[in-house]
Amino acid sequence: MKQEGLKKSFVHSIQQKIFSGEYQIGQQLPPERELAQELGVSRSLVNTGILELANQGFVRIIPRQGSIVADYKRNGTLQVLSALMSCDSFRLDYSLFCDLVDLRILIECECARLASLHATGGEIETLHVLTHCIKNAAHPLDAAEPMLRFHYLLTQYSGNAIYAMTYKSFETTISRLIRQHLTLAPDIPKSVKLHESLVRSIEAHDAEASAQNARLCILHGTNALKKLYHA
C-alpha cells in the first residue's frame, strides 16, 4: 500500500511538471536514476511509474534512449483529461491555460444565454446573493468561494446537465485559477460590477447580453493571470 501511494505521488508529480511546461512536449525526461534521487524513491518505483505514464499517454518510451514527453495535447487520452481536471500545478503551460479559458468561455457564455431563458426568479435571486457576498468579502480571497459557486450555478441554471458536469469536473483547476486571480490583481469592485451586469441581463431575459457579460467576467480574471506569463 505504501509503495502504491509513492507511485501515485510520483506519477502525479510528473504530470504536474508536464502540465506546467517544466517538461515540454518532445523533451527527454531525466534518467530514472536522477528522478529517483530527486524524489527520494527507488529506481524500480520510478520505472513502474514511467510505464504508467506511458499507458496514460503522457510519455513515450524509446528503447535504449529513455522517455520523452508525448504530444498529449494532440493525442490525449481520457487519463490525461482526468489528470488535467484535478491539476494543482501553480502555473499551467501557457497554451494549455489559454485552451482552458476558451473552454470556459464556450461553456459559460452559452450557459448564461440559456439561463436568461430558463432561470427562475429564485435562481436569479441566488445569483444576486452571491454577488453581494463577493462585494462584501472581508479579504479578496474570501470572494473566491462565492465566485466559484456563482459560475457553477450559472451552468446549472442553463438547464443543460452536461454543461454543469463539465464545469464541475474542472472545478479544482478553476478554483485555483480564481484564487490566483484574487491574489495577483484583486479588483473586487470591477468583479462585482461585471457580475451584477450579468445577473441583470439574465433577469431581463437578454440572451446575447448575458453571453457577452459572462465572457467579460471570465476575461477579467484571465487578464490578471496573464501577468504570470508576461511578467
C-alpha positions in Angstrom: 0.0 0.0 0.0 2.9 2.4 0.8 4.6 1.6 -2.5 1.4 2.2 -4.4 0.9 5.5 -2.7 4.5 6.5 -3.5 4.0 5.5 -7.1 0.8 7.6 -7.4 2.7 10.6 -5.9 5.5 10.1 -8.4 3.1 9.9 -11.3 1.2 13.0 -10.1 4.5 14.9 -9.7 5.5 14.2 -13.3 2.0 15.0 -14.6 2.1 18.5 -12.9 5.6 19.1 -14.3 4.3 18.4 -17.8 1.1 20.5 -17.4 3.2 23.4 -16.1 5.5 23.2 -19.1 8.6 22.4 -17.0 8.8 19.3 -19.1 7.9 20.3 -22.7 6.4 18.0 -25.4 9.3 16.2 -27.1 11.7 16.8 -24.2 13.5 13.8 -22.8 12.8 13.1 -19.1 15.8 12.9 -16.7 17.3 9.4 -16.3 15.4 7.2 -13.9 18.3 7.3 -11.5 18.2 11.1 -11.3 14.4 11.1 -10.9 14.7 8.5 -8.1 17.3 10.6 -6.3 15.4 13.9 -6.8 12.1 12.5 -5.4 13.6 10.1 -2.8 12.1 6.9 -4.2 13.5 3.7 -5.5 14.5 3.3 -9.2 12.2 0.4 -9.6 9.3 2.6 -8.4 10.3 5.2 -11.0 10.4 2.6 -13.6 6.8 1.4 -12.9 5.7 5.0 -12.7 7.1 5.8 -16.1 5.3 2.7 -17.5 2.0 4.0 -16.1 2.6 7.5 -17.5 3.3 5.9 -20.9 0.0 3.9 -20.6 -1.8 7.2 -19.8 -0.4 9.0 -22.8 2.0 11.4 -21.0 5.3 9.9 -22.2 6.8 7.7 -24.9 9.4 5.2 -24.0 12.2 4.8 -26.6 14.3 1.6 -26.1 17.9 2.4 -25.1 17.2 6.1 -25.3 14.8 6.9 -22.4 11.4 8.5 -22.1 10.2 11.7 -23.8 7.1 13.8 -23.2 4.4 12.7 -25.6 2.2 15.1 -27.6 -0.6 14.7 -25.0 -2.4 17.8 -26.4 -3.0 16.2 -29.8 -3.2 12.6 -28.7 -4.5 13.0 -25.2 -6.4 10.1 -23.5 -9.2 10.1 -21.0 -6.5 9.7 -18.3 -4.8 12.9 -19.5 -8.0 14.8 -19.3 -8.8 13.3 -15.9 -5.4 14.4 -14.6 -5.9 17.9 -16.0 -9.3 18.2 -14.3 -7.6 17.9 -10.9 -4.4 19.7 -11.8 -2.9 21.6 -8.9 0.2 23.0 -10.6 0.7 26.7 -9.7 1.2 27.6 -13.3 -0.2 25.8 -16.3 1.6 25.7 -19.7 0.5 28.9 -21.4 -1.2 27.3 -24.4 -3.0 24.9 -22.1 -4.1 27.8 -19.9 -5.5 29.6 -23.0 -7.3 26.4 -24.1 -8.9 26.1 -20.6 -10.0 29.8 -20.8 -11.5 29.1 -24.3 -13.4 26.1 -22.8 -14.8 28.3 -20.0 -15.9 31.0 -22.5 -17.5 28.4 -24.8 -19.5 26.7 -22.0 -20.3 29.6 -19.7 -21.4 32.1 -22.4 -23.8 29.5 -23.7 -25.0 28.7 -20.1 -25.6 32.4 -19.5 -27.6 32.7 -22.7 -29.7 29.7 -21.7 -30.0 30.9 -18.1 -31.6 34.1 -19.4 -34.3 31.9 -21.0 -34.8 29.4 -18.2 -33.6 30.7 -14.8 -36.4 31.1 -12.2 -36.9 34.1 -10.0 -35.5 32.2 -7.1 -32.4 31.2 -9.0 -31.8 34.7 -10.1 -32.1 35.9 -6.5 -29.4 33.3 -5.5 -27.1 34.9 -8.1 -27.8 38.3 -6.6 -27.0 37.0 -3.1 -23.7 35.5 -4.3 -22.8 38.8 -6.0 -23.5 40.5 -2.7 -21.2 38.0 -0.9 -18.4 38.9 -3.4 -18.9 42.6 -2.8 -18.8 42.2 1.0 -15.8 39.9 1.2 -13.6 41.0 4.1 -10.5 39.9 2.1 -10.1 39.3 -1.6 -9.6 35.6 -1.2 -12.9 35.4 0.7 -14.6 36.2 -2.6 -13.2 33.0 -4.2 -15.9 30.6 -2.9 -19.0 32.7 -3.8 -17.4 33.5 -7.2 -16.8 29.8 -7.9 -20.3 29.0 -6.7 -21.8 31.7 -8.9 -20.3 30.3 -12.1 -21.1 26.7 -11.2 -24.8 27.6 -10.6 -24.8 29.5 -13.8 -24.1 26.3 -15.6 -26.9 24.5 -13.6 -29.4 27.3 -14.4 -28.8 26.7 -18.1 -30.8 23.6 -17.9 -28.1 21.6 -19.6 -26.8 18.9 -17.2 -23.7 18.1 -19.4 -22.5 21.7 -19.2 -22.8 21.6 -15.4 -21.0 18.3 -15.2 -18.2 19.6 -17.4 -17.7 22.7 -15.2 -17.8 20.6 -12.0 -15.2 18.3 -13.4 -12.8 21.2 -13.8 -13.8 22.8 -10.5 -10.5 22.1 -8.8 -8.4 23.8 -11.5 -10.9 26.7 -11.9 -10.9 27.3 -8.2 -7.1 27.5 -8.2 -7.1 30.0 -11.1 -9.8 32.1 -9.4 -7.6 32.2 -6.2 -4.6 33.2 -8.2 -6.6 36.0 -9.9 -7.7 37.3 -6.5 -4.1 37.1 -5.2 -2.4 38.8 -8.1 -4.9 41.5 -9.0 -7.9 41.6 -6.7 -10.1 44.3 -8.3 -13.2 43.3 -6.4 -15.3 46.4 -7.3 -14.8 45.6 -11.0 -15.6 41.9 -10.5 -18.8 42.9 -8.6 -19.8 45.3 -11.4 -19.3 42.7 -14.1 -21.3 40.0 -12.1 -24.1 42.5 -11.4 -24.3 43.3 -15.1 -24.5 39.6 -15.8 -27.3 39.0 -13.3 -29.3 42.0 -14.6 -29.0 40.7 -18.2 -30.3 37.3 -17.2 -33.1 38.9 -15.2 -34.0 40.9 -18.3 -34.0 37.7 -20.5 -31.4 39.3 -22.8 -29.6 36.2 -24.1 -26.9 38.0 -26.1 -26.1 40.5 -23.4 -25.9 37.6 -20.9 -23.4 35.7 -23.0 -21.3 38.8 -23.5 -21.3 39.7 -19.8 -20.3 36.1 -18.9 -17.4 36.5 -21.3 -16.3 39.8 -19.7 -16.4 38.2 -16.2 -14.1 35.4 -17.4 -11.7 37.7 -19.3 -11.4 40.0 -16.3 -9.8 37.1 -14.3 -7.8 35.9 -17.3 -6.1 39.2 -18.0 -4.9 39.3 -14.4 -3.5 35.8 -14.7 -1.6 36.6 -17.8 0.8 38.5 -15.6 2.2 35.2 -14.6 3.3 34.6 -18.1 4.3 38.0 -19.3 6.0 39.4 -16.2 
